[in-house]
Amino acid sequence: AQSVTQLDSQVPVFEEAPVELRCNYSSSVSVYLFWYVQYPNQGLQLLLKYLSGSTLVKGINGFEAEFNKSQTSFHLRKPSVHISDTAEYFCAVSDTGRRALTFGSGTRLQVQP
Amino acid sequence: ETGVTQTPRHLVMGMTNKKSLKCEQHLGHNAMYWYKQSAKKPLELMFVYSLEERVENNSVPSRFSPECPNSSHLFLHLHTLQPEDSALYLCASSQGGAQAGDTQYFGPGTRLTVL
């Protein structure tokens, strides 16, 4: 069985500061990894995903994530955040042979002026 | 309308009521999903449909009954729910036949409250 751990339930950060949202997963097989963002009163939107190839993945809105197989991590980073980045961020994993996504419990990013 | 739409956006129902949630995708996708998002819990996959065939059912109680009449529409029929079923119900779609690695596009959700 696979699982996803998002180590921080809330991350407060000041505007224009860098941020890292942590995600660790466990799986016995090869995986696909995703980061989704959920703005208030909206559904989830894909930020980026790793399927194969380069371990550094660039996504929308200036976000990027790095797949680290040895540490089973897929941390999300942004060098300079904006107030508009305030949202809930979800890490998700799927085995390459299964269609179901397993989500983490989410990290609430609170960007302060 | 574009993307994935869900109606109603908010629903309050008693435990003896019967209601339905509707999802429509305008993306030409072939797969559709129902998720449950409860407070302080990870999103839980409920059902997956690929080309109108149910391909996954994650041990969901029978008081939740999905229906997919065509690849653009997905319903979740509700009856005799419990207060713990109160949650945000999210619909999603993906282009392929619900393949691993597909990007899922989510609707805004229906906020359900069971009294």
Boltz contact constraints between the chains, C-beta under 6 A:
constraints:
  - contact:
      token1: [A, 32]
      token2: [B, 100]
      max_distance: 6.0
  - contact:
      token1: [A, 32]
      token2: [B, 101]
      max_distance: 6.0
  - contact:
      token1: [A, 42]
      token2: [B, 108]
      max_distance: 6.0
  - contact:
      token1: [A, 43]
      token2: [B, 90]
      max_distance: 6.0
  - contact:
      token1: [A, 43]
      token2: [B, 106]
      max_distance: 6.0
  - contact:
      token1: [A, 43]
      token2: [B, 107]
      max_distance: 6.0
  - contact:
      token1: [A, 43]
      token2: [B, 108]
      max_distance: 6.0
  - contact:
      token1: [A, 43]
      token2: [B, 109]
      max_distance: 6.0
  - contact:
      token1: [A, 44]
      token2: [B, 106]
      max_distance: 6.0
  - contact:
      token1: [A, 46]
      token2: [B, 103]
      max_distance: 6.0
  - contact:
      token1: [A, 51]
      token2: [B, 101]
      max_distance: 6.0
  - contact:
      token1: [A, 94]
      token2: [B, 100]
      max_distance: 6.0
  - contact:
      token1: [A, 96]
      token2: [B, 100]
      max_distance: 6.0
  - contact:
      token1: [A, 98]
      token2: [B, 100]
      max_distance: 6.0
  - contact:
      token1: [A, 99]
      token2: [B, 98]
      max_distance: 6.0
  - contact:
      token1: [A, 99]
      token2: [B, 100]
      max_distance: 6.0
  - contact:
      token1: [A, 100]
      token2: [B, 45]
      max_distance: 6.0
  - contact:
      token1: [A, 103]
      token2: [B, 42]
      max_distance: 6.0
  - contact:
      token1: [A, 103]
      token2: [B, 43]
      max_distance: 6.0
  - contact:
      token1: [A, 105]
      token2: [B, 42]
      max_distance: 6.0
